Amino acid sequence: MLSTAPVSSRSFLPAVASHAEPASQADRQAELVASRRVADTLKLLHERLTPRRRVVHAGDVVYGAGERFAHLYILNAGCFKMINLSADGREQVVSLKFRGDWLGFDGIAAGSYACDAVAMDTGEVLAIRYDQLLSASIGCPSLLTMLHEAMSREIGRDRDSLMSVCTLPAAARVAEFLRSWADSLAKSGLRCDQITLRMTRAEIGNYLGMTLETVSRALSKLARGKVIAFSEKGRRDIRIADVAALSEFVQSCLEPSPVTLQ
């Protein structure tokens, strides 16, 4: 059983970017807006409800597929992977969650969770009873607005993720995956110039619809192009000197090749 405790007001403070590398003014503004949105959400929930704090560690399961739906969860720290079983019984990573994301929307329609929510590192989630959230929304429309906005963001991100998987070549998919991961760290106020992948090459391939070997070749290609670099500590530690370079690489893969006239 995961440990639980009442939410402290200190949980509402935005993450402090003391280790973050300098960013452009626009990027920094976007990070501050995202961090403030998380803080405002937690503050509103604390004022209207009684969320419960859960500290999690790598491998901890917040809820499992088939479990009766009762709570929604907001991720305040750490990262999660959502796992489903494929038709042949294999585990399929269907999405990744970072600070500010909600967990449990998949359980609303059927009354039971459709996926396993598994922590990839030490983190914190806040549990909110769904029936209490709906009841509180009657007298506080901003709660319902907050919930709808969270659902809308998840739908949009899932759509963008699906489009990337369907249209990008392998190296570009991996580059976009790393860019998204770095962007999520930056919005949490954490350094994004060096990241430690919390997923194995096989899990990344599983998530992106690629083989382990293809993921390894794609990472090597990005390293040869100096878009990323591997740390001396190991090949899970990746240095990203310029996150914008990842976006530029992806964009270059989308541009049509010049046609040579005969």
Secondary structure, 3 states (H helix, E strand, C coil): CCEEEECCHHHHCCCCCCCCCCCCHHHHHHHHHHHHHHHHHHHHHHHHCCCEEEEECCCCEEECCCCECCEEEEEEECCEEEEEECCCCCEEEEEEECCCCEECHHHCCCCECCCEEEECCCEEEEEEEHHHHHHHHHHCHHHHHHHHHHHHHHHHHHHHHHHHHHHCCHHHHHHHHHHHHHHHHHHCCCCCCEEECCCCHHHHHHHHCCCHHHHHHHHHHHHHCCCCEEECCEEEEEECCCHHHHHHHHHHHHCCCCCCCC
